[in-house]
């Protein structure tokens, strides 16, 4: 148990109470917390560090935790493990790698302007496109379940009969869903995360926050070329890039022009399915992503329906609240994240001994953002 106790000290579980100077409420999600900087601090950092953004751009410090969420709940393990050791650093390192590769390839930049610490990004505020775009190269997961139940129309794309579970598709499928609530459009329910077709996006592009209709083709290009770049590089490691999500937004560059940019994270084990290539060729799907953790949960609890049935959310929240998971699964997932990050970046993963203290000291001394 001692190894897990020592790892627990390196987990950043709480990331929304850092003494970062801000005049706005901290926005805290399941994994990341965002501290919006003052106009004065934003302008100062842009000038001091030469960030390639408009001089009056709004900046934020984004701190990623090591918490792990699945089935809309946060989970903890034995030995005071309130997250996965190294998970946040792995996600940031992987995203940084792919965002840099996209920029090198001439696709688009991201919202990240600086990475002062393995768990910290400084980002530019962007106006998000109201789409979470899923790219799929294999039929698996929720798409397979719907297909097996007889569905053939996916976001306006017609699939043929006779496909097999986990089969590679002949073409990359883009299956967008709403990010947030889109109001006043026939055929699109006013709830978050509903599938939409390309035709619906094109007919109502302003409702989805596109600047112009032509940017829909640009967004599709960034999706497909970004996916293909990641897939090709992962294939060099004999890993299959199965599916992933992309998010986009608009932000002003140093010339003051609006650019369509990548946002959030990309190509990570949290936002993607990754399979081991050798195992797949042997007819076995070996997950190298958070799906490994989801599958563990389904097998670990006697009544798996609690995790998949949204009518039982109260029971699901209680399940996560009242159960510590075996420390071994937390350790196994940590190894998957670390190995994936090191394989992709070619660099050892940097895990802080005392992440909170390191972040505060760095933001105070180098960036003067701590009161």
ABEGO torsion letter per residue (X at the ends): XAAAAAAAAABBABAAABABBBABBBBBBAABBBBBBBAAAAAAAAAAAGBBBBAABBBBBBBBBABBBBGGBBBBBBGGBAEBBGAAAAAAAAAAAAAAAAAAAGABBBABABBABAABBBBBBBBBBABBBBBBABBBEAAAAAAAAGBABBGGBBBBBGBBBGBBBABBBBBBBBBEBBBGBBGBBBBBGBBBBAAAAAAAAAAAGBABAAAAAAAAAAAAAAAAAAAAAAAAAGBBBABBBBBBBBBBBAAGBBBBBBBEBBGBAAABBBBBAAAAAAGBBBBABAAAAAAAAAAABABAAAAABAAAAAAAAAAAAABBBBAAAAAAAAAAAAAAAAAAAGBBBBBBABAAAAAAAAAAAAAGABX
